[in-house]
Amino acid sequence: MSPESWLTLLEEHRAFAVIRTSNYAQGQRMAAAVIEAGMRLIEITWDSDRAIELIAQVGQDYPEAIVGTGTVLDRPMLDEAIAAGVKFIFSPHMNLEMIRVAAEQQVPVIPGALTPSEIVDAWQAGAYSVKVFPISAVGGASYLKSLQGPLGNIPLIPTGGVTLQNASTFLDLGAIAIGLSSHLFPNRLVASNNWSLITRRATALMVNITGKLQPRNSANP
């Protein structure tokens, strides 16, 4: 995927559902719940139960979804993820070799960075976009706003503190997309298998940030 195609996807869909689970079947249900709500960008973390199988199964069951992975920490993990056919790769840190290798294979890689120097270094190394993580630790939306002046040309994806309530604020302040995990999948709802309420929460999120419903059977971009 080219960097231009990646940015087009982000501008259309705006929100990643981040799935981290120690139970394979639970991961399937989590993905199904948010895809039913119209979410298309699905990150299944590499430390999830049977992550490779889960990524493949969700991609097979929901061809309209763009399924990638996250919490990729080193080059061996990166190589395994690329071989598994993931559509994108998030990492919580910046590793210049990982950025270079993924970019050479045209797999969108989104490294985690926090300071302006880290963000610029990641972008100049070839990252398709940069994850600002953990955004809540450095002021949340106000920190993102402060980055926009000098770094407004870099597509930023804040995570680690984005909620259903503040999601649109981050986007209004210039984030190209956002990532949500625990605020999209509260432990109490997952533990009680309340998938319908998770779907309603995800639907409300997508309406809020895109202004329209995106039914599950909409065309794959």
PyMOL commands that set and color helices and strands:
alter all, ss='L'
color gray80, all
select helices_A, chain A and resi 3-13+24-36+51-61+75-83+96-104+116-125+135-138+141-151+167-172+187-191+195-210
alter helices_A, ss='H'
color red, helices_A
select strands_A, chain A and resi 15-19+41-45+66-70+89-90+109-110+112-113+130-132+156-158+178-180
alter strands_A, ss='S'
color yellow, strands_A
deselect
rebuild
show_as cartoon
